[in-house]
Amino acid sequence: MKLGRLWQPRNPAFWLMIAVNLLSTLLAWVVRSYTLGTPASILIAVFAIGNVVIGLRLMWLLLRDPTPEETPPAI
């Protein structure tokens, strides 16, 4: 696996991974910065963890699938 495979700006999964990771960062910041009630904190934390899981899954898909430059031409 090459980490260079993560950089695929033409692949929509790349941009979805970026958006999901930014959203989970924002949610974690909200939980830490504001005094929310326990149910609200738990709900936001669950969403943040879910976003991390989705982001990791997208990252795994990007690492596993070859980029268009790496695929051999069809004969």
C-alpha positions in Angstrom: 0.0 0.0 0.0 1.3 3.4 -0.9 0.1 6.5 0.9 0.3 8.4 -2.4 -2.9 6.6 -3.4 -4.8 8.7 -0.9 -4.3 11.8 -3.1 -7.0 11.3 -5.8 -8.7 14.7 -6.3 -10.7 13.3 -9.3 -12.3 10.6 -7.2 -15.4 11.7 -5.3 -14.5 9.4 -2.4 -11.4 11.5 -1.8 -13.5 14.7 -1.3 -16.1 12.8 0.8 -13.2 11.5 3.0 -12.0 15.1 3.4 -15.4 16.4 4.3 -16.2 13.7 6.8 -12.9 14.1 8.5 -13.4 17.9 8.8 -16.9 17.4 10.1 -15.7 14.9 12.8 -13.0 17.5 13.8 -15.7 20.2 14.1 -17.9 17.9 16.2 -15.0 17.0 18.5 -14.3 20.7 18.9 -17.9 21.4 19.8 -18.0 18.7 22.5 -14.8 20.1 24.0 -15.5 23.8 23.8 -19.1 24.1 24.9 -20.8 22.9 28.1 -23.7 20.8 26.7 -26.0 18.5 28.6 -25.0 14.9 28.8 -27.4 13.6 26.2 -26.3 16.3 23.7 -22.6 15.6 24.4 -23.2 11.9 23.9 -25.1 12.4 20.7 -22.5 14.7 19.2 -19.7 12.3 20.3 -21.5 9.4 18.6 -21.8 11.4 15.4 -18.1 12.3 15.6 -17.1 8.7 16.1 -19.4 7.6 13.2 -17.7 10.1 11.0 -14.3 8.8 11.9 -15.4 5.3 11.0 -16.8 6.4 7.7 -13.6 8.4 7.0 -11.4 5.4 7.8 -13.5 3.2 5.5 -13.2 5.7 2.7 -9.4 5.9 3.3 -9.1 2.2 3.1 -11.1 2.1 -0.2 -8.8 4.8 -1.6 -5.7 2.9 -0.5 -6.9 -0.4 -1.8 -8.1 0.7 -5.3 -5.4 1.6 -7.8 -5.5 5.1 -9.3 -6.3 5.4 -13.0 -2.6 6.0 -13.7 -1.7 2.6 -12.1 -4.2 0.5 -13.9 -2.7 -1.3 -17.0 -4.4 -0.5 -20.3 -6.9 -2.9 -21.6 -5.8 -5.1 -24.5 
